[in-house]
Amino acid sequence: MHPAEKHFQQLTRRHFFGQTGLGLGTAALASLMPNTSVEASGNPGLPEIPHFAPKAKRAIYLFAAGAPSQIDMFDYKPKLNELFDTDLPESVRNGQRLTTMTSGQTRFPIAPSKYKFQQYGENGTWLSELIPHTAKMVDDIAIVRSVHTEAINHDPAITYICTGNQLPGRASLGAWLSYGLGSINEDLPSFVVMTPSWSGRQQAQALYNRLWGSGFLPSRYQGVALRSGGDPVLFLSNPPGVSMELRRRMLDRLEQFNERTFEQIGDPETRTRIEQAEMAFRMQSSVPELIDTSGETKATLERYGDAVSKPGSFAASCLLARRMAERNVRFVQIFHRGWDQHGNISGDLPKQCGDVDQPAWALIQDLKERGMLDDTLVVFGGEFGRTVYSQGKLTRENYGRDHHPRCFSVWMAGGGIKGGVVHGETDDFSYNITKDPVHIHDLNATILHTLGIDHRRLSYRHQGLNVRLTGVEEQHPVKEILA
């Protein structure tokens, strides 16, 4: 029997509360604070990583949860105007699996985008009027129009792209990065998540913490969720009557208990608890400084738009992401919800684009101005795309679109990425990929590559298998968009 198992069998309820009573408040705090400190504090990353010289040292992922409509934003299909309200040819749909929301429809009427497209940048890239600020930076970004996935419903699809598997239990992208690369900041987590408010359809899909969880990796690697109200992180403030000096003494005593336990049973999670508590203590100073944007210039704030002054907005989150990048937080992921437009494109999609377009542009300009874009990767995209045919009622002014996993668009910018590039092509219906398909595993392999990681060599032994973020199939970074 392993010493840890023997120890837990012998641990009585009275003994448990006797040992942990003094540090209960700190333990509650620590349980929510994954360790992400640097070498001196226990997270140096793997010794063999990076596998090669990285172009990016950190990454920011702007995740549009709910699936933005590629056909209304990035994938211009002018020929569809002549086919308004005609049935999508069966030769195009080719028996594709449908969701239960449209599988009962007797018709699949083609719904051309109602939004105007125009060419921008040196390469004349077509983009929608919904994203004018993105259009201004088209020469800084690479647009991949041929991303695809097997998942057709939100929860398995977003779990798939974030963790590499449609089933829960795997480690998230940010956890893999924290595990492989370690931290470059001892006072802030290496993986931070924000879930800002949104303006579109409010009945949005739920976001589960497995999307930023550590799965089978040690718990120190999971993401820390930054809140928009109250304590930025739960239990960050000391309880009434508890001073910093008292908190320090409590932590010192708790560390003694945990070190004694570690010597007895050798459970690595015991050391994790020590490191989590220490990180939480340092965050009591570093997080308030991080979220205090009073020192930002008026010009910077205006660049992000009026919503930047609203706590919990996407604009405010993008500004905080830049501040975290300055402080060398390894990975920041912002989940913006509300992109699930099944029936009201004209009402909801402009609001969603209004939330993200200017702040995303401002983030890129901000990083560029500070000389940080060259070593900061920025990604924007969702979990799948949307159909060319309308779900439910179709008019010239309004329509809805169902889920579409066969093709969708993602853009990338910054460290390791060529600007002004469009990769991949789809057919005249934005339904099937006709050139350069990019699986979501390829996309994740590309993200890892920019950070100096060969995705085939980053694995973790779990249930007898060497598990990878990018699965067992042969996947490749998208070399055509790499700088």
Summary of the structure (lengths in Angstrom):
residues: 483
radius of gyration: 23.6
end to end distance: 52.7
largest distance: 76.2
contacts: 1677
relative contact order: 0.22
helix: 39%
strand: 17%
